[in-house]
Amino acid sequence: MAMSAGPAENDSPMSDINTTPLVDVMLVLLIIFLITVPVVIQTVPVRLPKVAFEPTTSKPENVVLSVRASPAGECEVYWGQTRVTAEELVERSVSKLKLEIDKQGGPNAAGLELPEVHIRSDIDTPWRCVGGAMTNVARAGFARVGFISQPEPGQYHAPRI
């Protein structure tokens, strides 16, 4: 409640808002933020560990793409050992998915397991080449896209069971 210290000329209620609780809450929030912000922001440089991998099980129905940049800077995408253009990649991806879905009993079959796309890329390949290949296979309908890498020796972790 607000309090008036002046003479009481009339006995009407005050219409001023009591801001004391608001100021108290704001001060508590300010103190909480002052304490938590230094914890959230890391100012100490750290060396992150190298990425380890879990081996993927390669199924014959999975698609393996190799992506690299030519010496002229053009993106080259290979389906297995065959070089494909962006349009051919979409067409092959759509036909591969249709074939696998038909093998498993159609699009409404229970327990439908779609194939995956595994992308291998040269270390010097620009990201736009890899991103373009990912976009094309996603546009065709592939839901799972993974990357194949070669980690440093000793980086193997056994799969969790």
C-alpha positions in Angstrom: 0.0 0.0 0.0 1.1 3.5 -0.7 1.7 5.9 2.2 1.1 9.6 2.4 3.1 11.7 4.8 1.3 15.0 4.2 -1.7 16.5 5.8 -4.9 14.6 5.2 -7.2 17.1 3.4 -9.7 14.6 2.3 -10.3 11.0 3.1 -10.3 9.7 -0.5 -8.1 6.7 -1.4 -4.8 7.3 -3.2 -4.6 6.4 -6.8 -0.8 6.3 -7.0 0.9 2.9 -7.8 3.1 1.5 -5.1 6.5 0.8 -6.9 8.4 -0.5 -3.9 7.7 -4.3 -4.6 8.6 -3.7 -8.3 11.9 -2.2 -7.4 12.6 -5.0 -4.9 11.9 -7.7 -7.6 14.0 -5.8 -10.2 17.0 -5.6 -7.7 16.8 -9.3 -7.0 16.7 -10.1 -10.7 19.7 -7.8 -11.3 21.7 -9.6 -8.6 20.8 -13.0 -10.1 21.9 -11.9 -13.6 25.1 -10.4 -12.3 26.0 -13.7 -10.6 25.0 -16.0 -13.5 26.3 -14.2 -16.5 30.0 -14.8 -15.8 29.3 -18.5 -15.4 27.5 -18.7 -18.7 30.2 -16.8 -20.7 33.4 -18.8 -21.0 36.4 -16.5 -20.9 39.0 -19.2 -20.4 40.2 -20.6 -23.7 39.9 -24.4 -23.7 41.2 -27.0 -26.1 38.3 -29.3 -27.1 38.8 -33.0 -27.7 39.0 -34.5 -31.1 35.9 -36.0 -32.4 35.7 -39.8 -32.0 33.4 -41.9 -34.0 31.2 -44.9 -33.7 31.3 -47.1 -36.8 28.3 -47.2 -39.0 26.8 -50.4 -40.3 26.8 -50.2 -44.0 23.8 -51.7 -45.6 23.7 -52.5 -49.3 20.7 -50.3 -49.8 22.5 -47.2 -48.4 23.7 -44.6 -50.9 27.4 -43.6 -50.8 28.1 -40.2 -52.3 31.6 -38.8 -52.8 31.9 -35.0 -53.1 34.9 -33.0 -54.1 35.9 -29.9 -55.9 37.6 -30.0 -59.3 40.8 -28.0 -59.8 38.7 -25.5 -61.6 36.5 -25.1 -58.5 33.4 -26.9 -59.8 31.6 -29.3 -57.5 31.8 -33.0 -58.4 29.4 -35.5 -56.9 29.9 -39.2 -57.4 27.1 -41.8 -56.9 29.3 -44.8 -56.1 31.9 -44.5 -58.9 29.7 -42.6 -61.4 29.8 -38.8 -61.6 26.3 -37.3 -61.6 24.9 -33.8 -62.1 22.5 -32.2 -59.6 19.5 -33.2 -61.7 20.8 -36.8 -62.1 21.4 -36.9 -58.3 17.8 -36.0 -57.6 16.4 -38.4 -60.2 18.6 -41.3 -59.0 17.6 -40.5 -55.4 13.9 -40.5 -56.1 14.1 -43.8 -58.0 16.2 -45.4 -55.3 13.7 -44.4 -52.6 10.7 -45.6 -54.7 12.5 -49.0 -55.3 13.2 -49.5 -51.6 9.7 -48.5 -50.6 8.2 -50.9 -53.1 10.5 -53.7 -51.9 9.2 -53.3 -48.4 5.5 -53.4 -49.3 4.6 -49.8 -50.3 4.5 -46.4 -48.5 2.0 -47.6 -45.9 3.9 -50.7 -44.9 4.5 -51.2 -41.2 8.2 -50.9 -40.0 9.4 -49.1 -43.2 13.2 -48.7 -43.0 14.4 -46.2 -45.5 18.0 -46.2 -46.8 20.5 -43.6 -45.6 22.9 -41.4 -47.6 26.5 -41.5 -46.5 28.6 -38.6 -47.8 32.4 -38.8 -48.2 34.1 -35.5 -48.8 37.6 -34.4 -49.5 39.0 -32.1 -46.7 39.5 -29.3 -49.1 36.0 -29.4 -50.6 34.1 -26.2 -50.1 31.0 -26.5 -47.9 28.8 -25.3 -50.8 29.5 -28.5 -52.6 28.6 -30.7 -49.7 25.6 -28.6 -48.8 24.4 -28.8 -52.4 24.5 -32.6 -52.4 22.7 -32.7 -49.1 20.0 -30.4 -50.3 19.4 -32.5 -53.5 19.1 -35.8 -51.6 16.9 -34.2 -49.0 14.7 -32.8 -51.8 14.4 -36.3 -53.2 13.1 -37.6 -49.9 16.0 -39.0 -48.0 15.6 -38.3 -44.3 18.9 -39.5 -42.9 22.2 -38.1 -44.2 25.5 -39.0 -42.5 29.1 -38.1 -43.0 32.0 -40.6 -43.4 35.2 -39.4 -41.9 38.6 -40.9 -41.1 39.5 -40.1 -37.5 42.9 -40.2 -36.0 44.2 -43.6 -34.9 43.0 -44.6 -31.4 39.7 -42.6 -31.7 37.4 -45.7 -32.0 34.7 -46.1 -29.4 32.8 -49.4 -29.2 29.1 -49.0 -29.8 26.9 -48.8 -26.7 24.6 -51.7 -26.2 
